[in-house]
Amino acid sequence: MKYIRLTKEQLEELHPEFVTFLATQSIDKKEWDELKKNKPEIAEQEIDVFSDMIWDRAISNVNFIDHFSKNYIFLFKCVENTVYSYVINSNVSHVDFLTSDGINWLSENIFSDDIEIKKGKKDISDDRNGSLFSIIKQGGIISKGELFTKLDYLLNQ
């Protein structure tokens, strides 16, 4: 697999798409039930192929990813085969960006000496979706890019 298998809940949510996928493989309900019962390894392979297809389609549409930890915020903007990033680091140990208080503190102290902001750029033309999936697997959250856009505006006005 290129990505990870969809969870049972995700597969249930995507049931109509999965049925269509099986139909493209010339597998009807009766044959699917037989595969699950008599050849579970083949059924698992079909689920894996479907999972990769769904992940690939979803990641192809990703434009922004945010990743929060206690003292760091990573903001990513994905433009074609390039990822632009901002890394925000707090030098104050009691600040926790995983809380609303931490985010409020950041908004009040964004340009203080207690905050470091680094800007980056990386070419991901070798494997765009794999690179973005790696960020997501590490805790990144697909976003609409509000934070990246606001920070970019603040730093570049």
ZADO-1210 file (C-alpha; in nm, 4 decimals, padded with zeros to 6 digits):
<atoms>
<atom x="00.0000" y="00.0000" z="00.0000" code="MET" pos="1"/>
<atom x="00.1070" y="00.3530" z="-00.0690" code="LYS" pos="2"/>
<atom x="-00.0964" y="00.5020" z="00.2185" code="TYR" pos="3"/>
<atom x="-00.2963" y="00.3318" z="00.4942" code="ILE" pos="4"/>
<atom x="-00.6130" y="00.1302" z="00.4863" code="ARG" pos="5"/>
<atom x="-00.9303" y="00.3246" z="00.5463" code="LEU" pos="6"/>
<atom x="-01.0934" y="00.2556" z="00.8809" code="THR" pos="7"/>
<atom x="-01.4141" y="00.0553" z="00.9032" code="LYS" pos="8"/>
<atom x="-01.6020" y="00.3803" z="00.9681" code="GLU" pos="9"/>
<atom x="-01.4467" y="00.5475" z="00.6638" code="GLN" pos="10"/>
<atom x="-01.5304" y="00.2458" z="00.4474" code="LEU" pos="11"/>
<atom x="-01.8900" y="00.2539" z="00.5711" code="GLU" pos="12"/>
<atom x="-01.9089" y="00.6239" z="00.4881" code="GLU" pos="13"/>
<atom x="-01.7730" y="00.5527" z="00.1391" code="LEU" pos="14"/>
<atom x="-01.9910" y="00.2456" z="00.0808" code="HIS" pos="15"/>
<atom x="-02.1499" y="00.3743" z="-00.2451" code="PRO" pos="16"/>
<atom x="-01.8062" y="00.4562" z="-00.3882" code="GLU" pos="17"/>
<atom x="-01.6752" y="00.1153" z="-00.2797" code="PHE" pos="18"/>
<atom x="-01.9650" y="-00.0604" z="-00.4538" code="VAL" pos="19"/>
<atom x="-01.8859" y="00.1352" z="-00.7711" code="THR" pos="20"/>
<atom x="-01.5173" y="00.0482" z="-00.7339" code="PHE" pos="21"/>
<atom x="-01.6011" y="-00.3232" z="-00.7035" code="LEU" pos="22"/>
<atom x="-01.8253" y="-00.2975" z="-01.0076" code="ALA" pos="23"/>
<atom x="-01.5328" y="-00.1593" z="-01.2092" code="THR" pos="24"/>
<atom x="-01.3448" y="-00.4713" z="-01.1005" code="GLN" pos="25"/>
<atom x="-01.6408" y="-00.6834" z="-01.2240" code="SER" pos="26"/>
<atom x="-01.7191" y="-00.7901" z="-00.8684" code="ILE" pos="27"/>
<atom x="-02.0878" y="-00.7996" z="-00.7743" code="ASP" pos="28"/>
<atom x="-02.2325" y="-00.8410" z="-00.4231" code="LYS" pos="29"/>
<atom x="-02.2518" y="-01.2187" z="-00.4465" code="LYS" pos="30"/>
<atom x="-01.8907" y="-01.2482" z="-00.5619" code="GLU" pos="31"/>
<atom x="-01.7774" y="-00.9988" z="-00.2945" code="TRP" pos="32"/>
<atom x="-01.9453" y="-01.2028" z="-00.0206" code="ASP" pos="33"/>
<atom x="-01.7745" y="-01.5168" z="-00.1552" code="GLU" pos="34"/>
<atom x="-01.4357" y="-01.3414" z="-00.1648" code="LEU" pos="35"/>
<atom x="-01.4721" y="-01.2253" z="00.1958" code="LYS" pos="36"/>
<atom x="-01.5640" y="-01.5762" z="00.3064" code="LYS" pos="37"/>
<atom x="-01.3368" y="-01.7960" z="00.0936" code="ASN" pos="38"/>
<atom x="-01.0479" y="-01.5693" z="-00.0094" code="LYS" pos="39"/>
<atom x="-01.0180" y="-01.2986" z="00.2563" code="PRO" pos="40"/>
<atom x="-00.6673" y="-01.2060" z="00.1426" code="GLU" pos="41"/>
<atom x="-00.8039" y="-01.1039" z="-00.1988" code="ILE" pos="42"/>
<atom x="-01.0864" y="-00.9077" z="-00.0337" code="ALA" pos="43"/>
<atom x="-00.8240" y="-00.7318" z="00.1804" code="GLU" pos="44"/>
<atom x="-00.6231" y="-00.6474" z="-00.1321" code="GLN" pos="45"/>
<atom x="-00.9315" y="-00.4940" z="-00.2926" code="GLU" pos="46"/>
<atom x="-00.9892" y="-00.2810" z="00.0182" code="ILE" pos="47"/>
<atom x="-00.6230" y="-00.1741" z="00.0096" code="ASP" pos="48"/>
<atom x="-00.6415" y="-00.0718" z="-00.3569" code="VAL" pos="49"/>
<atom x="-00.9631" y="00.1208" z="-00.2900" code="PHE" pos="50"/>
<atom x="-00.8065" y="00.2888" z="00.0150" code="SER" pos="51"/>
<atom x="-00.5046" y="00.4022" z="-00.1854" code="ASP" pos="52"/>
<atom x="-00.7316" y="00.5353" z="-00.4589" code="MET" pos="53"/>
<atom x="-00.9385" y="00.7377" z="-00.2083" code="ILE" pos="54"/>
<atom x="-00.6310" y="00.8727" z="-00.0264" code="TRP" pos="55"/>
<atom x="-00.4658" y="00.9639" z="-00.3564" code="ASP" pos="56"/>
<atom x="-00.7747" y="01.1526" z="-00.4739" code="ARG" pos="57"/>
<atom x="-00.8140" y="01.3320" z="-00.1401" code="ALA" pos="58"/>
<atom x="-00.4479" y="01.4322" z="-00.1095" code="ILE" pos="59"/>
<atom x="-00.4397" y="01.5555" z="-00.4685" code="SER" pos="60"/>
<atom x="-00.6840" y="01.8264" z="-00.3586" code="ASN" pos="61"/>
<atom x="-00.4912" y="01.9326" z="-00.0470" code="VAL" pos="62"/>
<atom x="-00.3698" y="02.2924" z="-00.0467" code="ASN" pos="63"/>
<atom x="-00.2991" y="02.3566" z="00.3229" code="PHE" pos="64"/>
<atom x="-00.1935" y="02.1476" z="00.6220" code="ILE" pos="65"/>
<atom x="-00.1581" y="02.2674" z="00.9818" code="ASP" pos="66"/>
<atom x="00.0284" y="02.0789" z="01.2524" code="HIS" pos="67"/>
<atom x="00.0138" y="02.1877" z="01.6158" code="PHE" pos="68"/>
<atom x="00.2240" y="02.0703" z="01.9093" code="SER" pos="69"/>
<atom x="00.2871" y="02.2185" z="02.2521" code="LYS" pos="70"/>
<atom x="00.5580" y="02.4662" z="02.1490" code="ASN" pos="71"/>
<atom x="00.5445" y="02.4533" z="01.7692" code="TYR" pos="72"/>
<atom x="00.3005" y="02.5263" z="01.4917" code="ILE" pos="73"/>
<atom x="00.3832" y="02.4102" z="01.1401" code="PHE" pos="74"/>
<atom x="00.1814" y="02.5694" z="00.8599" code="LEU" pos="75"/>
<atom x="00.2100" y="02.4319" z="00.5076" code="PHE" pos="76"/>
<atom x="00.0857" y="02.5676" z="00.1764" code="LYS" pos="77"/>
<atom x="00.0975" y="02.3226" z="-00.1125" code="CYS" pos="78"/>
<atom x="00.1223" y="02.4747" z="-00.4597" code="VAL" pos="79"/>
<atom x="00.1632" y="02.2181" z="-00.7348" code="GLU" pos="80"/>
<atom x="00.4949" y="02.0480" z="-00.6521" code="ASN" pos="81"/>
<atom x="00.6182" y="02.2962" z="-00.3926" code="THR" pos="82"/>
<atom x="00.5415" y="02.3193" z="-00.0222" code="VAL" pos="83"/>
<atom x="00.5864" y="02.6535" z="00.1486" code="TYR" pos="84"/>
<atom x="00.6030" y="02.6462" z="00.5254" code="SER" pos="85"/>
<atom x="00.6073" y="02.8576" z="00.8360" code="TYR" pos="86"/>
<atom x="00.7352" y="02.7121" z="01.1595" code="VAL" pos="87"/>
<atom x="00.6319" y="02.9052" z="01.4688" code="ILE" pos="88"/>
<atom x="00.8232" y="02.8244" z="01.7856" code="ASN" pos="89"/>
<atom x="00.7568" y="02.9525" z="02.1356" code="SER" pos="90"/>
<atom x="01.0578" y="03.0010" z="02.3613" code="ASN" pos="91"/>
<atom x="00.8284" y="03.0205" z="02.6646" code="VAL" pos="92"/>
<atom x="00.7900" y="02.6790" z="02.8263" code="SER" pos="93"/>
<atom x="00.4467" y="02.7360" z="02.9811" code="HIS" pos="94"/>
<atom x="00.2835" y="02.8235" z="02.6478" code="VAL" pos="95"/>
<atom x="00.0866" y="02.5375" z="02.4934" code="ASP" pos="96"/>
<atom x="-00.0307" y="02.5870" z="02.1355" code="PHE" pos="97"/>
<atom x="-00.2670" y="02.2928" z="02.1799" code="LEU" pos="98"/>
<atom x="-00.4905" y="02.5119" z="02.3982" code="THR" pos="99"/>
<atom x="-00.6981" y="02.8195" z="02.3179" code="SER" pos="100"/>
<atom x="-00.4974" y="03.0113" z="02.5827" code="ASP" pos="101"/>
<atom x="-00.1787" y="02.9237" z="02.3952" code="GLY" pos="102"/>
<atom x="-00.3216" y="03.0475" z="02.0655" code="ILE" pos="103"/>
<atom x="-00.4452" y="03.3670" z="02.2311" code="ASN" pos="104"/>
<atom x="-00.0982" y="03.4179" z="02.3839" code="TRP" pos="105"/>
<atom x="00.0529" y="03.3709" z="02.0384" code="LEU" pos="106"/>
<atom x="-00.1736" y="03.6312" z="01.8792" code="SER" pos="107"/>
<atom x="-00.0668" y="03.8830" z="02.1459" code="GLU" pos="108"/>
<atom x="00.3041" y="03.7966" z="02.1248" code="ASN" pos="109"/>
<atom x="00.3541" y="03.7034" z="01.7592" code="ILE" pos="110"/>
<atom x="00.6210" y="03.9698" z="01.7051" code="PHE" pos="111"/>
<atom x="00.7897" y="03.9411" z="02.0451" code="SER" pos="112"/>
<atom x="01.1315" y="03.7925" z="02.1153" code="ASP" pos="113"/>
<atom x="00.9524" y="03.4911" z="02.2678" code="ASP" pos="114"/>
<atom x="00.8457" y="03.3745" z="01.9214" code="ILE" pos="115"/>
<atom x="01.0632" y="03.2473" z="01.6392" code="GLU" pos="116"/>
<atom x="00.9156" y="03.2197" z="01.2906" code="ILE" pos="117"/>
<atom x="01.1018" y="03.0394" z="01.0158" code="LYS" pos="118"/>
<atom x="00.9966" y="03.0312" z="00.6539" code="LYS" pos="119"/>
<atom x="01.0705" y="02.7375" z="00.4269" code="GLY" pos="120"/>
<atom x="01.0191" y="02.6011" z="00.0792" code="LYS" pos="121"/>
<atom x="01.0584" y="02.2452" z="-00.0446" code="LYS" pos="122"/>
<atom x="01.0270" y="02.0808" z="-00.3855" code="ASP" pos="123"/>
<atom x="00.8112" y="01.7682" z="-00.3630" code="ILE" pos="124"/>
<atom x="00.7863" y="01.6892" z="-00.7343" code="SER" pos="125"/>
<atom x="00.9233" y="01.3364" z="-00.6774" code="ASP" pos="126"/>
<atom x="00.6185" y="01.2294" z="-00.4741" code="ASP" pos="127"/>
<atom x="00.3796" y="01.5136" z="-00.3945" code="ARG" pos="128"/>
<atom x="00.1022" y="01.3038" z="-00.2447" code="ASN" pos="129"/>
<atom x="00.3406" y="01.0813" z="-00.0512" code="GLY" pos="130"/>
<atom x="00.5137" y="01.3861" z="00.0967" code="SER" pos="131"/>
<atom x="00.1844" y="01.5438" z="00.2016" code="LEU" pos="132"/>
<atom x="00.0565" y="01.2157" z="00.3413" code="PHE" pos="133"/>
<atom x="00.3713" y="01.1917" z="00.5530" code="SER" pos="134"/>
<atom x="00.2866" y="01.5284" z="00.7106" code="ILE" pos="135"/>
<atom x="-00.0705" y="01.4145" z="00.7729" code="ILE" pos="136"/>
<atom x="00.0486" y="01.0858" z="00.9251" code="LYS" pos="137"/>
<atom x="00.2631" y="01.2819" z="01.1708" code="GLN" pos="138"/>
<atom x="-00.0421" y="01.4715" z="01.2942" code="GLY" pos="139"/>
<atom x="-00.1000" y="01.7308" z="01.0262" code="GLY" pos="140"/>
<atom x="-00.4556" y="01.8421" z="00.9682" code="ILE" pos="141"/>
<atom x="-00.5873" y="01.9386" z="00.6263" code="ILE" pos="142"/>
<atom x="-00.7087" y="02.2972" z="00.6544" code="SER" pos="143"/>
<atom x="-00.8447" y="02.5858" z="00.4512" code="LYS" pos="144"/>
<atom x="-00.5240" y="02.7797" z="00.5139" code="GLY" pos="145"/>
<atom x="-00.6603" y="03.0619" z="00.7274" code="GLU" pos="146"/>
<atom x="-00.3596" y="03.0648" z="00.9618" code="LEU" pos="147"/>
<atom x="-00.1026" y="03.0354" z="00.6836" code="PHE" pos="148"/>
<atom x="-00.2702" y="03.3131" z="00.4858" code="THR" pos="149"/>
<atom x="-00.2996" y="03.5478" z="00.7860" code="LYS" pos="150"/>
<atom x="00.0610" y="03.4885" z="00.8930" code="LEU" pos="151"/>
<atom x="00.1862" y="03.5310" z="00.5367" code="ASP" pos="152"/>
<atom x="-00.0016" y="03.8609" z="00.5144" code="TYR" pos="153"/>
<atom x="00.1329" y="03.9840" z="00.8501" code="LEU" pos="154"/>
<atom x="00.4915" y="03.9001" z="00.7617" code="LEU" pos="155"/>
<atom x="00.4847" y="04.0333" z="00.4077" code="ASN" pos="156"/>
<atom x="00.2859" y="04.3564" z="00.4263" code="GLN" pos="157"/>
</atoms>
